[in-house]
Amino acid sequence: MHIPILERELRRLIEQIPAGCVTTYGDLAEALGSRSAARWVGEFMVDHPHDSSCFCHRIVRATGEIGLFISDDGNEKSRKLLADGVHLDGNRVDLTRHRFSEFDVPVLSQRPLARLLAEQDSLPNRVETAPYRPTPGIVAGMDISYQSDEHAVGALVFLDTRNGDIVWLTTVRRKVEFPYIPGFLAYRELPFHLELMEQARTANFWPDILFVDGNGLLHPRGAGIATHLGVEANVRTIGIGKKLLCGTVNIDAVTVEQPQPVVHRDQTIGMACRGKNHFRPFFVSPGHQINVADAVRVAMLMCRGHRLPEPIFHADRVSREVAKTQTSKMDPT
């Protein structure tokens, strides 16, 4: 799968803003393909490499306020805009006069975030939701722990369903290439997941079912990260969510014996479950190659004393431990 390098795409956009003009964070996000990226654009403007082609002083807020700049001198951005020929009314730009939004987007992979959204929209049509009748022998869990905004550790843990023992595990630490943008979490974490699955394949380990920390069909676009991974890696997946992303459910009625359906657009796309009646509920949904009923059956089979099913519990624990250990090694203090 091709995941765009958004920082590079954003810098190409910034380079197009002509002298005498400004654009907004939202305009840049729209040119990338999704308004939900506006906050990330603003964060990038505060901390990024600068050179002679960087015209980030030409980016303002939607109100026309010039906003923050890299210098502690609050007047530097004003001076740069005035030198460009932008008229300022106090600390504000007249957007009707100076706004630029006619970006040359064809050179930017046809708005990369829009392409990713289209890819997400196509995923539900590629999902298999067939029954899975057997009791699995080997299951696995996958989770990621972040050390910083730039690095994270992914863990993949294989368990024997008969006794819950760990039979094999692997981890990977790598740079996080894709920023956090609401609705695009899969593209931030999938590189970790796919690398872990490749390590498992090389070691001749493959699960009957893979539990993923995140949702499957229980997702506003019908394709959470468990679905992405299942389709990309051709593996049977179950999504385990900690929060309800969409749909309606009678949370108060959820018990160990009686999971409750999550209904979205008149369809049951997952179930709210409890490992024990005093635990907070979690949300089970099919990722790929399994249906709702069997996903819940297998998830409850692996609830053995913790809030979440054992594969997710152990993957979370391992990823946190490795992330903490490696962070300590990197920081001599």
C-alpha positions in Angstrom: 0.0 0.0 0.0 1.1 3.5 -0.7 1.0 6.0 2.2 1.8 9.5 1.1 4.5 11.6 2.9 2.2 14.4 4.0 4.9 16.7 5.2 6.4 16.7 1.7 3.1 17.3 0.1 2.3 20.2 2.5 5.6 21.9 1.8 4.9 21.7 -1.9 1.6 23.5 -1.3 3.3 26.2 0.8 5.8 26.8 -1.9 2.9 27.8 -4.2 1.6 30.7 -2.2 2.6 33.8 -4.1 4.0 37.0 -2.6 1.2 39.4 -1.7 -1.2 36.5 -0.8 -2.0 34.4 2.2 -3.8 31.1 2.8 -5.4 29.5 5.8 -4.8 26.2 7.6 -8.2 25.0 6.4 -7.4 25.9 2.8 -4.2 23.8 3.0 -6.1 20.9 4.6 -8.7 21.1 1.8 -5.9 21.0 -0.8 -4.5 17.9 0.8 -8.0 16.3 0.6 -9.6 16.6 4.1 -10.6 19.5 6.3 -9.9 17.3 9.3 -6.2 17.9 8.7 -6.4 21.6 9.6 -5.2 21.1 13.1 -2.2 19.1 12.0 -1.4 21.8 9.5 -1.4 24.3 12.3 0.9 22.1 14.5 3.3 21.6 11.6 3.6 25.4 11.1 4.8 25.8 14.7 7.6 23.3 14.4 9.1 22.4 11.0 12.4 22.9 9.1 12.7 26.3 7.5 14.7 27.3 4.3 14.5 29.9 1.6 11.5 28.2 0.0 9.5 28.1 3.2 6.8 30.7 3.0 5.0 29.7 6.2 4.5 33.3 7.2 1.9 33.4 4.5 -0.4 31.1 6.4 -3.0 32.7 8.7 -6.1 31.7 10.6 -9.6 31.4 9.1 -10.4 34.8 10.8 -7.5 36.5 9.0 -5.5 36.8 12.3 -1.9 36.2 11.4 -1.4 33.7 14.3 1.8 32.3 15.7 5.3 32.3 14.1 8.6 30.7 14.7 10.2 33.8 16.2 9.8 35.0 19.8 9.5 38.4 18.2 5.8 38.8 17.6 6.3 41.4 14.9 8.4 39.3 12.6 5.5 37.6 10.8 3.9 41.1 10.3 7.1 42.4 8.8 7.4 39.5 6.4 3.8 39.9 5.3 4.2 43.7 4.8 7.4 43.1 2.8 5.4 40.7 0.6 2.8 43.4 -0.1 0.1 42.1 2.2 -2.0 44.9 3.8 -2.5 44.4 7.5 -5.3 45.9 9.6 -3.7 45.6 13.0 -3.0 41.9 13.5 -5.4 40.8 10.7 -5.3 40.2 7.0 -8.2 41.0 4.7 -8.9 37.6 3.3 -11.2 38.9 0.6 -8.3 40.8 -0.8 -5.3 38.6 -0.2 -6.6 35.0 0.0 -5.0 32.3 -2.2 -6.5 28.9 -2.6 -5.9 28.0 -6.2 -3.3 25.3 -5.5 -1.9 23.1 -8.3 -3.1 19.9 -6.8 -2.5 17.4 -9.7 1.2 17.4 -8.7 0.2 16.4 -5.2 -1.0 12.9 -5.9 -4.5 14.2 -6.7 -5.2 15.4 -3.1 -3.6 12.6 -1.1 -6.0 12.5 1.8 -9.0 12.4 -0.6 -7.4 9.4 -2.2 -7.0 7.7 1.2 -10.6 8.4 2.0 -11.7 6.9 -1.3 -9.6 3.8 -0.4 -11.3 3.6 2.9 -14.7 3.8 1.3 -13.8 0.9 -1.0 -12.7 -1.4 1.8 -16.1 -2.6 3.0 -16.8 -4.1 -0.4 -13.6 -6.2 0.0 -14.4 -7.5 3.4 -15.5 -11.1 4.0 -17.9 -11.7 6.9 -18.3 -15.4 6.6 -19.0 -17.6 9.7 -16.1 -19.1 11.6 -17.2 -22.2 13.4 -14.0 -23.8 14.9 -12.4 -23.0 18.2 -9.1 -21.5 17.2 -5.9 -23.1 18.4 -3.5 -20.2 18.1 -4.6 -16.5 18.3 -2.6 -13.4 18.3 -2.9 -9.8 19.5 -1.4 -6.6 18.1 -1.0 -3.2 19.8 1.2 -0.1 19.6 2.6 2.1 22.3 3.9 5.6 21.4 7.3 6.7 22.8 6.8 10.2 21.3 5.1 11.8 18.4 8.0 10.5 16.2 8.6 6.9 17.4 6.4 4.0 18.6 6.7 0.3 19.4 4.4 -2.4 17.9 4.0 -5.8 19.5 2.6 -9.0 18.2 1.9 -11.8 20.7 0.8 -15.4 19.9 -1.2 -17.3 22.5 -2.3 -20.9 22.8 -6.1 -20.8 23.4 -6.1 -23.9 25.5 -4.0 -22.4 28.4 -3.5 -18.8 27.4 0.3 -19.3 27.3 2.4 -17.0 25.1 4.0 -19.2 22.4 5.8 -16.5 20.4 6.1 -12.8 20.2 7.9 -10.1 18.3 8.2 -6.3 18.5 9.2 -3.5 16.1 10.3 0.0 16.9 10.2 2.5 14.1 9.6 6.1 13.2 6.0 7.2 12.9 5.8 8.5 9.3 2.1 9.6 9.1 0.8 12.3 11.4 -2.3 12.0 13.7 -5.3 13.2 11.7 -8.8 12.2 12.9 -10.2 9.6 10.6 -6.8 8.4 9.3 -5.4 6.4 12.2 -5.0 3.3 10.1 -2.4 5.0 7.9 -0.4 6.0 10.9 -0.3 2.5 12.4 -0.5 0.0 9.5 3.2 0.2 8.6 3.9 -1.2 12.1 1.2 -3.9 11.7 2.4 -5.0 8.3 6.0 -5.2 9.4 5.0 -7.3 12.4 3.0 -9.7 10.2 5.9 -10.1 7.8 8.1 -11.0 10.8 5.6 -13.6 11.8 5.4 -15.0 8.3 9.2 -15.3 8.1 9.2 -17.1 11.4 6.5 -19.5 10.2 3.9 -18.3 12.6 0.4 -17.4 11.5 -2.6 -17.0 13.7 -6.0 -18.6 13.2 -7.4 -15.2 14.3 -5.6 -11.9 14.9 -7.0 -9.5 17.5 -6.3 -5.9 16.7 -6.4 -2.9 19.1 -8.9 -0.9 17.1 -12.2 -1.3 15.3 -13.2 -3.4 12.3 -16.6 -2.7 10.8 -17.6 -0.7 13.8 -16.3 2.5 12.3 -18.0 5.6 10.7 -16.7 4.6 7.3 -17.2 0.9 7.9 -13.5 0.1 7.8 -11.4 0.5 10.9 -7.8 -0.5 11.3 -8.7 -4.2 12.0 -10.4 -4.2 8.6 -7.5 -2.5 6.8 -5.1 -5.0 8.2 -7.2 -8.0 7.5 -7.7 -7.1 3.9 -4.1 -6.0 3.3 -2.5 -9.0 5.1 -5.2 -11.5 4.1 -5.6 -12.6 7.8 -8.8 -13.2 9.8 -9.1 -10.3 12.2 -11.3 -9.1 15.1 -11.3 -5.5 16.1 -11.4 -4.6 19.9 -12.3 -1.0 20.6 -12.2 0.7 23.9 -14.6 3.5 22.9 -17.8 3.6 20.8 -17.0 5.3 17.5 -20.5 5.2 16.0 -23.8 3.6 16.4 -26.2 3.1 19.3 -26.1 0.5 22.1 -27.8 -0.1 25.5 -24.6 0.0 27.6 -26.4 -0.4 30.9 -27.7 -3.8 29.7 -24.3 -5.2 28.9 -23.3 -8.2 31.0 -20.8 -11.1 30.6 -23.8 -13.3 29.6 -25.6 -10.7 27.5 -23.4 -8.6 25.1 -25.5 -5.9 23.4 -25.6 -5.1 19.7 -24.2 -1.9 18.3 -26.6 -0.7 15.6 -25.5 1.8 12.9 -27.7 2.6 9.9 -30.1 -0.2 10.8 -27.3 -2.8 10.8 -25.6 -4.6 13.7 -21.9 -3.9 13.1 -20.5 -5.0 16.5 -21.3 -5.9 20.1 -20.6 -4.2 23.4 -19.1 -6.8 25.8 -17.8 -7.2 29.3 -15.0 -9.5 30.5 -16.5 -9.3 34.0 -19.7 -7.5 35.1 -17.8 -4.9 37.1 -15.4 -4.1 34.2 -16.0 -1.3 31.7 -17.4 -2.6 28.4 -15.3 -3.1 25.2 -16.5 -3.2 21.6 -16.1 -6.2 19.3 -16.5 -6.0 15.6 -15.5 -8.2 12.6 -12.3 -7.1 10.8 -12.1 -9.6 8.0 -13.1 -13.2 7.3 -15.4 -13.5 10.3 -18.9 -12.4 11.2 -20.3 -10.5 14.2 -21.5 -13.5 16.1 -18.3 -15.6 15.8 -16.1 -12.5 16.5 -18.0 -12.1 19.8 -17.8 -15.8 20.6 -14.0 -16.0 20.1 -13.5 -12.7 22.0 -15.4 -13.9 25.0 -13.5 -17.2 24.9 -10.3 -15.1 25.4 -11.6 -13.0 28.3 -9.8 -14.5 31.2 -9.5 -12.1 34.0 -8.7 -8.8 32.4 -10.9 -6.1 30.9 -9.8 -6.8 27.4 -9.3 -10.2 25.7 -5.9 -11.8 26.5 -4.3 -11.3 23.1 -4.9 -7.5 23.4 -3.9 -7.4 27.1 -0.6 -9.1 26.4 0.2 -7.1 23.2 -0.5 -3.9 25.1 1.7 -5.0 28.0 4.6 -6.0 25.8 4.6 -2.9 23.7 4.5 -0.7 26.8 7.3 -2.5 28.4 9.6 -2.4 25.3 8.7 1.2 24.7 9.6 2.1 28.3 12.9 0.1 28.2 14.0 1.6 24.9 13.1 5.1 26.0 15.2 4.7 29.1 18.2 3.5 27.0 17.9 6.5 24.8 17.6 9.0 27.7 20.7 8.9 29.9 18.9 10.9 32.6 
